[in-house]
Amino acid sequence: MIYKSIRWRIQVWHTVLLICLVTGMLGSFYCYERAERFREIDNQLQALLTPLLPRIMPPRGPDFNGEPPPPGPEGGPERGPERRQDAKNQTGFAEFEKGPFYYAAWSPNHDLISQSSGAAVPLPNRSESGKEQFFRSRGESRELVNFGPTGDCVVVGTSMAQAASELKRLALTLIGVGFGLTLFGLAGGWWVAGQALRPIGEISATAQKIAGGNRAKRIDIHETESELGQLAGVLNRTFDQQDSAFEQQVRFTADASHELRTPVSVILTQVQLALARERDPEEYRETLQICQRAAERMRTLVNSLLELARVDSGEFQLMLEECDLAALASDSLELIAPLAREKGAVLRSSIQPVRTKADSARIGQVLVNLLYNAIQHNSKKVEVCLSVQSKGNEAVLRVTDNGAGIPSEALPHVFERFYRADKSRGGTKNGSGLGLAISQAIVQAHGGTIRVESRPGLGADFTVSLPLAG
């Protein structure tokens, strides 16, 4: 649905925000211009009213020194009625004969005493504002109303038709500008949103191709500094890891099948030969012994596979307890001693008391596996040394030999499952290639590390580091 589109959601939000912003800005500008126009007209009306008042409504009564004004042509008590009659007969003052302004004046008795040509102004009601002087809008006119102390009234006004027309044109112009800005903003926002979200489409398309079987495909990263660029980088690394895991799984399955196929083939061959004809008990016994050895090999391989499966599934659990690594090392040497005598290998040790918190059975399994590999995969008379010591806040276990060593190209792979470098070490091809992988999993589960150093002809050095107790 279109309302579920991220691009449309962003666009709708930007549209609402842009419309509110443009409407607010242009509306404020229009209101400001309208208020300025009214203020300008009001100032003009005020400027016209100031000189008009003394000419229409001359002062009556005592002047500033308390004496009545003298009679004469400028007005006084004796000439007041005549001046009002003369003012009533006037058609207007010169400044009101030209231009848009007009005026009208009324006596305290509400008699119209003077007005400009063409003025048709109704008598204002003082109750409209309650003030002696106020502005009012009447139809298309703007007027300033002034009430004198005796009840006289003067109105000065002008037509707002031209101003209204100009304000209307301004409003239409602002609406056009606002509409144009909104369209421009929407188009720009649509383009920017498209550019920003375009990598998502590329990521989705690439992921679909990878899911479809093209595991070598990767996301083309254009903007590594942006959030989507960083996401693409993370996804590419995830795809690399998945590809590596998939290849490892395929290789693991193939190697496991190969390892299991050999003992199964041995068992089937021996059983078929035994059933082909009658044999004496000794031959049957020999056949059963061969089948037993093949079955033992299968059981060892299956147990190793199950152990690795528990590691991969997170079900690998340790029984941690405080233990003495020196005692574990001595026990491991005793267990491996028969194989050393059989192979003619020489065992040496340099053991110091070191206590740590570990699963003693698992650490013993690691030591036995390392000693077994050092003896099994080297020629006779090889010297194997097991040392235990503390270094800083770590317990260090080392198994070294002076055998054929490991080729440099094989060192990065020795802890991989089913990997064997038998040819380079001159040993037999016995073993499943899972021992070192299991040992690494056990050591890492303890929070430690295991590493190997070797040069061809100078033997191999396996070092296990574990955290000390406490």
ROVEXTI-980618 format. One line per field, with one value per residue (C-alpha): residue number from 1; residue in one letter; x, y, z. Coordinates in Angstrom, 1 decimal, padded with zeros to 4 digits. Last residue first. Example, Ala and Ser with C-alpha at 12.3 -4.5 7.8 and 13.67 -1.06 7.14 Angstrom:
BEGIN
num [2	1]
residu [S	A]
X [013.7	012.3]
Y [-001.1	-004.5]
Z [007.1	007.8]
END
This chain:
BEGIN
num [470	469	468	467	466	465	464	463	462	461	460	459	458	457	456	455	454	453	452	451	450	449	448	447	446	445	444	443	442	441	440	439	438	437	436	435	434	433	432	431	430	429	428	427	426	425	424	423	422	421	420	419	418	417	416	415	414	413	412	411	410	409	408	407	406	405	404	403	402	401	400	399	398	397	396	395	394	393	392	391	390	389	388	387	386	385	384	383	382	381	380	379	378	377	376	375	374	373	372	371	370	369	368	367	366	365	364	363	362	361	360	359	358	357	356	355	354	353	352	351	350	349	348	347	346	345	344	343	342	341	340	339	338	337	336	335	334	333	332	331	330	329	328	327	326	325	324	323	322	321	320	319	318	317	316	315	314	313	312	311	310	309	308	307	306	305	304	303	302	301	300	299	298	297	296	295	294	293	292	291	290	289	288	287	286	285	284	283	282	281	280	279	278	277	276	275	274	273	272	271	270	269	268	267	266	265	264	263	262	261	260	259	258	257	256	255	254	253	252	251	250	249	248	247	246	245	244	243	242	241	240	239	238	237	236	235	234	233	232	231	230	229	228	227	226	225	224	223	222	221	220	219	218	217	216	215	214	213	212	211	210	209	208	207	206	205	204	203	202	201	200	199	198	197	196	195	194	193	192	191	190	189	188	187	186	185	184	183	182	181	180	179	178	177	176	175	174	173	172	171	170	169	168	167	166	165	164	163	162	161	160	159	158	157	156	155	154	153	152	151	150	149	148	147	146	145	144	143	142	141	140	139	138	137	136	135	134	133	132	131	130	129	128	127	126	125	124	123	122	121	120	119	118	117	116	115	114	113	112	111	110	109	108	107	106	105	104	103	102	101	100	99	98	97	96	95	94	93	92	91	90	89	88	87	86	85	84	83	82	81	80	79	78	77	76	75	74	73	72	71	70	69	68	67	66	65	64	63	62	61	60	59	58	57	56	55	54	53	52	51	50	49	48	47	46	45	44	43	42	41	40	39	38	37	36	35	34	33	32	31	30	29	28	27	26	25	24	23	22	21	20	19	18	17	16	15	14	13	12	11	10	9	8	7	6	5	4	3	2	1]
residu [G	A	L	P	L	S	V	T	F	D	A	G	L	G	P	R	S	E	V	R	I	T	G	G	H	A	Q	V	I	A	Q	S	I	A	L	G	L	G	S	G	N	K	T	G	G	R	S	K	D	A	R	Y	F	R	E	F	V	H	P	L	A	E	S	P	I	G	A	G	N	D	T	V	R	L	V	A	E	N	G	K	S	Q	V	S	L	C	V	E	V	K	K	S	N	H	Q	I	A	N	Y	L	L	N	V	L	V	Q	G	I	R	A	S	D	A	K	T	R	V	P	Q	I	S	S	R	L	V	A	G	K	E	R	A	L	P	A	I	L	E	L	S	D	S	A	L	A	A	L	D	C	E	E	L	M	L	Q	F	E	G	S	D	V	R	A	L	E	L	L	S	N	V	L	T	R	M	R	E	A	A	R	Q	C	I	Q	L	T	E	R	Y	E	E	P	D	R	E	R	A	L	A	L	Q	V	Q	T	L	I	V	S	V	P	T	R	L	E	H	S	A	D	A	T	F	R	V	Q	Q	E	F	A	S	D	Q	Q	D	F	T	R	N	L	V	G	A	L	Q	G	L	E	S	E	T	E	H	I	D	I	R	K	A	R	N	G	G	A	I	K	Q	A	T	A	S	I	E	G	I	P	R	L	A	Q	G	A	V	W	W	G	G	A	L	G	F	L	T	L	G	F	G	V	G	I	L	T	L	A	L	R	K	L	E	S	A	A	Q	A	M	S	T	G	V	V	V	C	D	G	T	P	G	F	N	V	L	E	R	S	E	G	R	S	R	F	F	Q	E	K	G	S	E	S	R	N	P	L	P	V	A	A	G	S	S	Q	S	I	L	D	H	N	P	S	W	A	A	Y	Y	F	P	G	K	E	F	E	A	F	G	T	Q	N	K	A	D	Q	R	R	E	P	G	R	E	P	G	G	E	P	G	P	P	P	P	E	G	N	F	D	P	G	R	P	P	M	I	R	P	L	L	P	T	L	L	A	Q	L	Q	N	D	I	E	R	F	R	E	A	R	E	Y	C	Y	F	S	G	L	M	G	T	V	L	C	I	L	L	V	T	H	W	V	Q	I	R	W	R	I	S	K	Y	I	M]
X [040.5	041.9	044.3	043.0	044.0	046.7	047.4	050.6	051.3	054.9	055.9	059.1	062.2	062.2	059.5	058.9	056.2	054.1	050.7	048.0	045.4	043.5	041.5	038.0	037.3	034.9	037.8	040.0	037.3	036.5	040.2	040.6	037.6	039.1	042.5	041.0	038.7	041.1	039.7	042.8	045.1	046.9	050.3	053.2	055.7	054.8	054.2	052.1	050.0	048.8	045.2	042.1	038.9	037.7	039.9	042.4	045.4	044.2	046.3	049.5	049.2	050.8	053.7	054.4	054.2	057.2	059.2	059.7	061.4	058.3	056.5	053.4	053.0	050.6	050.4	048.3	047.5	047.6	051.2	052.8	052.1	053.8	053.1	055.5	055.0	057.9	057.9	061.1	060.7	062.5	060.1	058.6	056.0	052.2	051.4	053.7	052.9	049.3	048.9	050.5	048.1	045.1	046.1	046.5	043.1	041.3	043.0	041.5	038.1	038.3	039.6	036.8	038.5	039.2	043.0	045.9	049.5	052.1	055.1	055.7	058.7	058.2	059.9	058.5	060.7	059.0	059.7	056.3	055.1	056.8	055.1	051.7	052.1	053.1	050.0	047.9	050.8	051.6	048.0	047.9	051.1	049.6	046.3	048.3	050.3	047.1	045.8	042.0	039.4	036.1	034.2	031.9	031.7	028.7	028.5	024.9	025.6	024.4	027.9	029.6	027.0	027.5	031.3	030.8	028.4	031.0	033.7	031.5	030.6	034.3	035.3	032.3	033.3	036.9	035.6	033.4	036.4	038.4	035.5	035.0	038.7	038.4	035.3	037.1	040.0	037.7	035.9	039.3	040.2	036.8	037.3	035.5	032.5	032.0	031.0	029.7	033.1	034.0	030.8	031.2	034.8	033.8	030.8	032.9	035.7	033.3	031.7	035.1	036.0	032.6	032.5	035.6	034.4	030.9	032.5	034.7	031.9	029.7	032.5	033.3	029.7	029.4	032.7	031.4	028.2	030.1	032.3	029.3	027.5	030.6	030.9	027.2	027.5	030.5	028.5	025.5	027.7	029.1	025.6	024.5	027.5	026.5	022.9	024.1	026.2	030.1	030.4	028.4	028.6	028.7	027.9	026.2	027.8	027.2	029.4	026.5	024.4	022.0	018.6	019.1	022.2	020.1	017.4	019.9	021.3	017.9	017.1	020.4	019.9	016.4	017.7	020.5	017.7	016.3	018.4	018.2	014.5	014.0	016.0	014.1	010.7	011.8	012.9	009.7	007.7	009.7	009.4	005.6	005.3	007.4	005.3	002.0	003.4	004.5	001.1	-000.7	001.6	000.8	-002.9	-002.7	-000.6	-003.2	-005.9	-003.9	-003.5	-007.3	-008.1	-005.7	-007.4	-010.9	-010.0	-011.8	-010.8	-012.1	-012.2	-015.1	-015.8	-018.2	-019.2	-020.5	-019.2	-015.8	-015.3	-015.8	-013.3	-013.9	-011.2	-012.5	-011.5	-013.9	-014.7	-017.6	-017.1	-013.9	-013.4	-010.7	-011.2	-011.3	-013.4	-013.6	-016.6	-016.0	-019.3	-021.1	-020.2	-022.5	-021.3	-023.5	-023.7	-021.2	-022.1	-019.2	-019.5	-017.9	-016.5	-018.7	-019.8	-022.4	-024.4	-026.7	-026.2	-027.2	-023.6	-022.8	-021.7	-018.7	-017.9	-014.6	-013.3	-010.0	-009.4	-007.6	-008.5	-011.2	-010.1	-007.0	-008.9	-011.5	-015.1	-018.5	-019.0	-022.5	-022.4	-019.1	-020.8	-023.7	-021.3	-019.4	-022.6	-023.6	-020.3	-019.9	-020.9	-019.1	-015.9	-014.7	-011.7	-013.8	-014.0	-015.2	-012.5	-011.8	-013.1	-010.5	-009.2	-005.6	-005.6	-008.8	-012.2	-015.2	-015.4	-012.5	-013.0	-014.7	-014.4	-011.1	-009.6	-010.4	-009.0	-005.3	-005.2	-007.6	-005.5	-002.4	-004.6	-006.1	-002.6	-001.5	-004.5	-003.7	-000.2	-001.3	-003.9	-001.2	001.2	-001.4	-002.1	001.6	002.1	-000.9	000.4	003.9	002.4	000.3	003.4	005.4	002.6	001.4	004.9	005.7	002.4	002.5	006.1	005.4	002.4	004.3	007.4	005.3	003.5	006.8	008.5	005.5	005.5	009.2	008.7	005.9	003.2	000.7	001.2	000.0]
Y [-015.1	-018.0	-017.2	-016.5	-019.1	-019.0	-022.0	-022.1	-024.6	-024.6	-026.7	-028.2	-026.7	-028.4	-026.2	-023.2	-023.2	-021.0	-021.9	-020.1	-020.9	-018.2	-018.0	-017.0	-020.6	-021.1	-020.0	-022.8	-025.4	-024.2	-024.2	-027.7	-028.9	-027.3	-028.8	-032.3	-032.2	-033.3	-036.9	-038.7	-041.2	-040.0	-041.0	-038.7	-036.8	-033.4	-031.9	-034.8	-034.8	-031.2	-031.9	-029.7	-031.5	-028.5	-025.4	-024.9	-025.8	-023.4	-020.2	-022.3	-024.4	-021.8	-021.5	-025.2	-027.0	-028.4	-031.5	-032.4	-030.6	-030.5	-027.9	-028.1	-024.9	-024.1	-020.4	-019.3	-015.6	-012.6	-011.9	-015.1	-018.3	-021.6	-025.0	-026.7	-029.8	-030.9	-033.4	-034.8	-036.8	-040.1	-041.5	-039.3	-036.7	-036.6	-039.0	-037.6	-033.8	-034.6	-036.7	-034.1	-031.4	-033.7	-034.8	-031.1	-030.1	-033.1	-032.2	-028.7	-030.3	-032.6	-029.8	-027.4	-024.2	-021.8	-021.5	-022.6	-022.8	-025.1	-025.1	-027.8	-028.2	-031.5	-033.8	-036.7	-038.6	-040.3	-044.0	-044.2	-047.1	-045.5	-042.2	-043.9	-045.5	-042.1	-040.2	-040.9	-040.3	-037.0	-035.9	-036.7	-034.6	-031.7	-031.8	-031.9	-028.8	-027.1	-027.2	-026.7	-024.3	-025.4	-024.7	-027.4	-026.1	-026.1	-026.3	-025.8	-022.7	-024.4	-024.3	-025.7	-028.5	-029.3	-029.4	-032.0	-034.0	-034.0	-035.2	-037.9	-039.0	-039.1	-041.2	-043.5	-044.0	-044.8	-047.3	-048.8	-049.2	-050.8	-053.1	-054.1	-055.1	-057.1	-058.8	-059.8	-061.2	-063.2	-064.6	-065.6	-067.3	-069.1	-070.8	-069.5	-070.5	-068.5	-065.0	-064.0	-063.1	-061.2	-059.3	-058.5	-057.3	-055.1	-053.6	-052.8	-051.2	-049.2	-047.9	-047.0	-045.0	-043.4	-041.7	-039.6	-038.8	-037.8	-035.6	-034.0	-033.3	-032.0	-029.8	-028.5	-027.5	-026.0	-024.1	-022.8	-021.7	-020.2	-018.3	-017.1	-016.2	-014.2	-012.5	-011.7	-010.2	-008.1	-006.9	-006.2	-004.1	-002.1	-001.5	-000.3	002.1	003.4	003.7	005.8	008.0	008.0	005.0	006.8	004.8	001.2	-001.4	-004.2	-007.7	-010.6	-013.7	-015.6	-015.5	-018.2	-016.5	-015.3	-013.4	-011.9	-011.0	-009.3	-007.3	-006.1	-005.1	-003.3	-001.5	-000.5	000.8	002.6	004.7	005.9	009.1	009.8	009.3	011.4	014.2	014.0	014.0	016.8	018.9	018.3	019.0	022.2	023.5	022.8	024.5	027.4	027.9	027.7	030.2	032.5	032.3	032.8	035.7	037.3	036.8	038.4	041.3	041.8	041.9	044.2	046.6	046.4	047.0	050.0	051.4	050.9	052.2	055.5	058.3	059.8	062.8	063.0	066.0	066.1	068.9	067.6	070.5	068.8	067.9	064.5	063.3	060.4	059.2	057.2	054.3	053.7	050.6	049.7	051.7	051.1	053.1	055.1	056.8	060.2	061.3	057.7	055.6	053.5	053.2	055.1	058.3	057.5	058.8	061.1	059.5	060.4	061.3	063.3	064.4	067.8	068.2	068.8	071.5	072.4	069.2	069.7	067.1	069.7	069.7	070.8	068.4	068.2	066.2	065.4	063.8	062.4	060.7	063.5	067.0	069.2	068.1	070.2	073.2	073.1	072.1	073.1	075.9	076.9	075.2	077.0	080.3	079.4	078.3	081.5	083.6	081.8	082.4	086.1	087.6	085.0	085.4	084.8	085.7	088.4	090.4	090.2	089.9	086.6	086.2	086.6	083.6	083.9	080.7	081.7	082.0	080.7	079.3	077.9	077.6	074.4	074.2	076.0	074.9	071.2	071.1	071.7	068.4	066.4	066.2	064.8	062.3	061.1	060.7	058.8	056.5	055.9	054.9	052.7	051.0	050.2	049.0	046.7	045.3	044.8	043.0	040.8	039.9	039.1	037.0	035.1	034.6	033.2	031.1	029.7	028.8	027.1	025.3	024.2	023.0	021.0	019.3	018.5	017.4	014.9	013.7	013.2	011.3	009.0	008.7	007.7	005.2	003.5	002.1	004.8	003.5	000.0]
Z [041.7	039.7	036.8	033.3	030.7	028.0	025.8	023.7	020.9	019.7	016.6	015.4	013.8	010.4	009.0	011.2	013.9	016.1	017.4	019.3	022.0	023.9	027.1	028.2	029.4	026.4	024.2	025.5	024.9	021.4	020.5	021.8	019.7	016.5	017.4	017.7	014.7	011.9	012.0	013.0	011.2	008.1	009.5	010.3	008.2	009.4	006.0	004.8	007.9	007.6	008.5	008.3	009.3	011.2	011.1	014.0	011.8	009.0	009.5	010.1	006.9	004.5	007.0	006.8	010.2	012.0	011.2	014.9	017.7	019.9	022.1	024.3	026.3	029.1	030.4	033.3	033.1	035.4	034.8	033.6	035.5	034.5	033.0	030.5	028.4	026.2	023.3	021.9	018.6	018.6	016.0	013.3	013.9	013.6	016.4	019.0	018.8	017.9	021.0	023.3	022.0	022.4	025.9	026.9	025.5	027.1	030.4	030.0	029.4	032.4	034.7	033.9	035.0	037.8	038.1	040.2	039.0	040.6	038.2	035.6	033.2	031.4	029.0	027.0	024.6	021.6	020.6	019.0	021.3	024.3	023.5	023.1	026.5	028.1	026.8	029.9	032.3	030.7	030.9	034.6	035.2	033.3	035.3	038.6	037.5	036.4	039.9	040.1	041.2	039.7	036.5	035.1	031.5	029.2	025.4	024.6	022.5	019.2	017.6	020.7	021.0	017.3	017.9	020.7	018.5	015.7	018.1	019.4	015.8	014.9	018.0	017.4	013.7	014.7	017.3	014.6	012.3	015.1	015.9	012.2	012.1	015.3	013.9	010.8	012.8	015.0	011.9	010.5	013.8	014.0	010.6	007.5	005.5	002.4	001.1	004.6	006.0	002.8	002.9	006.6	005.9	003.0	004.8	007.9	005.9	003.8	006.9	008.3	005.2	004.5	007.9	007.2	003.7	005.0	007.7	005.1	002.7	005.5	006.8	003.4	002.8	006.3	005.8	002.4	004.1	007.0	004.6	002.6	005.8	007.0	003.7	003.7	007.2	006.0	003.1	005.4	007.8	004.8	003.5	006.9	007.0	003.6	004.7	007.7	005.5	005.4	003.1	000.4	-002.8	-001.5	-004.2	-002.3	-002.9	-005.2	-004.7	-003.1	-006.3	-005.1	-005.1	-001.6	-002.9	-005.7	-003.3	-001.0	-003.9	-004.9	-001.3	-000.9	-004.2	-003.2	000.2	-001.6	-003.4	-000.1	000.1	-003.6	-003.6	-000.5	-002.1	-005.3	-003.6	-001.3	-004.2	-006.0	-002.9	-002.2	-005.7	-005.6	-002.2	-003.3	-006.4	-004.4	-001.9	-004.7	-006.3	-003.0	-002.3	-005.7	-005.1	-001.7	-003.1	-005.8	-003.2	-001.0	-004.0	-004.7	-001.1	-001.0	-004.1	-002.7	000.7	000.2	002.5	005.7	008.1	010.4	012.7	015.6	018.0	021.3	023.5	024.3	020.7	019.1	016.5	014.1	011.7	008.8	006.5	003.6	001.6	003.9	007.0	008.8	012.1	013.8	017.2	018.9	021.8	023.1	023.9	020.8	019.0	021.8	020.1	017.3	014.0	011.8	008.4	005.8	002.2	000.9	-002.7	-002.1	001.4	004.4	006.7	009.4	009.5	012.5	015.3	017.9	019.1	015.5	012.8	010.5	007.4	005.6	002.4	001.1	-002.3	-003.9	-004.9	-003.3	000.1	000.3	-001.0	001.8	001.2	-000.1	002.4	003.3	006.6	007.4	006.7	009.0	011.7	011.3	011.6	014.8	016.4	015.4	018.8	020.8	019.0	015.5	013.4	011.7	014.9	018.4	021.1	022.7	026.2	029.0	031.1	030.1	027.9	026.1	027.7	025.8	022.3	020.3	016.5	015.3	011.5	011.0	014.4	013.6	010.0	010.9	013.0	011.0	007.8	009.7	011.6	008.3	006.8	009.9	009.6	006.0	006.8	009.7	007.5	004.9	007.5	009.0	005.5	004.9	008.2	007.7	004.2	005.6	008.4	005.9	003.7	006.6	008.1	004.9	003.7	007.0	007.3	003.7	004.1	007.3	005.7	002.6	004.5	006.5	003.4	001.6	004.4	004.6	000.8	000.8	003.6	001.7	004.0	002.8	-000.8	000.0]
END
